[in-house]
Amino acid sequence: MNIDVISLFPEMFTGPLDQSIIQRARNDQKIRIRLINLRDHAHDRHRTVDDRPFGGGPGMVLKPEPLFEAVESVRTPESTVLMMTPSGERYSQAVAEELSEAEHLILICGHYEGIDARVDTLVDKKISIGDFVLTNGALPAMVVIDSVVRLIPGVLGDCESPTEESFSSGLLEYPQFTRPASFRGMDVPDVLLSGNHAEIARWRKMMALERTRAIRPDLLERKTETHISHEPGTTREN
Ligand SMILES: C[S@@+](CC[C@H](N)C(=O)[O-])C[C@H]1O[C@@H](n2cnc3c(N)ncnc32)[C@H](O)[C@@H]1O
């Protein structure tokens, strides 16, 4: 997968994209990431990328010309153009899964008050990483890149498989334990030491349901709704 990031702060990406699984995916050429400095597409003496909003109001807005030029410098018919914005679709594992099948992602990171609305015409999907406001789009872009890249086949090793983790089944993940079996008076549940795989699977399913019900009941509601729409007349959770 090719990934182009358009940002005013390309330096913010060094570090997060140079470590661990993302770095390994880059070394193995599963992904190629290019960082594009938006200012390189501003052509006046001051390399201006922003201006005051028409109609008044506080702050500055990213101008359309440098953004159009930056996107058009890398866009191909295979590209999916994403804009990081609090006014976007709420990001989720389902969106990450969909994006992991793309050939080429172009991520536009905003700054200041936001982005001239005409840039929307370049964009396939607007993404919000949550109901809060950050100073610029670099962190949201890194969140998207990290969550998408780990889903590309072959990026995670066998022992890092994403199939059983939170959200992949519509539930939060069950609690995990490792050695020692007893620590400061806290014992690992007996079932996990039993070697009975059917019992372990049952326990994990029950714990995942219990945890989801306590922390994220909205996920269960969504899961039930999905089931109802796929299996008319049933309200089973699985
Ligand atoms: C200060 S924010 C602009 C907020 C904008 N005035 C608004 O009210 O929606 C600057 C940039 O940070 C990024 N950003 C901030 N919060 C975000 C979020 N929750 N999800 C995605 N991008 C975000 C966007 O790229 C945005 O253009």
The ligand as an SDF file (V2000), in Angstrom:
LIG
                    3D

 27 29  0  0  0  0  0  0  0  0999 V2000
   -8.2090   22.9770   15.5580 C   0  0  0  0  0  0  0  0  0  0  0  0
   -8.7470   21.7600   14.4230 S   0  0  0  0  0  0  0  0  0  0  0  0
  -10.0240   22.6130   13.5560 C   0  0  0  0  0  0  0  0  0  0  0  0
  -11.3340   22.4700   14.2420 C   0  0  0  0  0  0  0  0  0  0  0  0
  -12.4670   23.1250   13.4710 C   0  0  0  0  0  0  0  0  0  0  0  0
  -12.4670   24.5420   13.6730 N   0  0  0  0  0  0  0  0  0  0  0  0
  -13.7850   22.5410   13.9650 C   0  0  0  0  0  0  0  0  0  0  0  0
  -14.4040   23.1320   14.8370 O   0  0  0  0  0  0  0  0  0  0  0  0
  -14.1620   21.4550   13.4670 O   0  0  0  0  0  0  0  0  0  0  0  0
   -7.4460   21.7420   13.2710 C   0  0  0  0  0  0  0  0  0  0  0  0
   -7.2910   20.4490   12.4800 C   0  0  0  0  0  0  0  0  0  0  0  0
   -7.0000   19.3750   13.3710 O   0  0  0  0  0  0  0  0  0  0  0  0
   -7.5180   18.1580   12.8540 C   0  0  0  0  0  0  0  0  0  0  0  0
   -8.3990   17.5700   13.8820 N   0  0  0  0  0  0  0  0  0  0  0  0
   -8.6770   18.0870   15.0950 C   0  0  0  0  0  0  0  0  0  0  0  0
   -9.4710   17.2870   15.8160 N   0  0  0  0  0  0  0  0  0  0  0  0
   -9.7070   16.2020   15.0270 C   0  0  0  0  0  0  0  0  0  0  0  0
  -10.4730   15.0020   15.1950 C   0  0  0  0  0  0  0  0  0  0  0  0
  -11.1790   14.7770   16.2980 N   0  0  0  0  0  0  0  0  0  0  0  0
  -10.4770   14.1070   14.1910 N   0  0  0  0  0  0  0  0  0  0  0  0
   -9.7970   14.3350   13.0480 C   0  0  0  0  0  0  0  0  0  0  0  0
   -9.0620   15.4530   12.8290 N   0  0  0  0  0  0  0  0  0  0  0  0
   -9.0210   16.3700   13.7920 C   0  0  0  0  0  0  0  0  0  0  0  0
   -8.2340   18.5000   11.5600 C   0  0  0  0  0  0  0  0  0  0  0  0
   -7.3620   18.2080   10.4800 O   0  0  0  0  0  0  0  0  0  0  0  0
   -8.4900   19.9720   11.7070 C   0  0  0  0  0  0  0  0  0  0  0  0
   -8.5750   20.6210   10.4480 O   0  0  0  0  0  0  0  0  0  0  0  0
  1  2  1  0
  2  3  1  0
  2 10  1  0
  3  4  1  0
  4  5  1  0
  5  6  1  0
  5  7  1  0
  7  8  2  0
  7  9  1  0
 10 11  1  0
 11 12  1  0
 11 26  1  0
 12 13  1  0
 13 14  1  0
 13 24  1  0
 14 15  1  0
 14 23  1  0
 15 16  2  0
 16 17  1  0
 17 18  1  0
 17 23  2  0
 18 19  1  0
 18 20  2  0
 20 21  1  0
 21 22  2  0
 22 23  1  0
 24 25  1  0
 24 26  1  0
 26 27  1  0
M  CHG  2   2   1   9  -1
M  END
$$$$
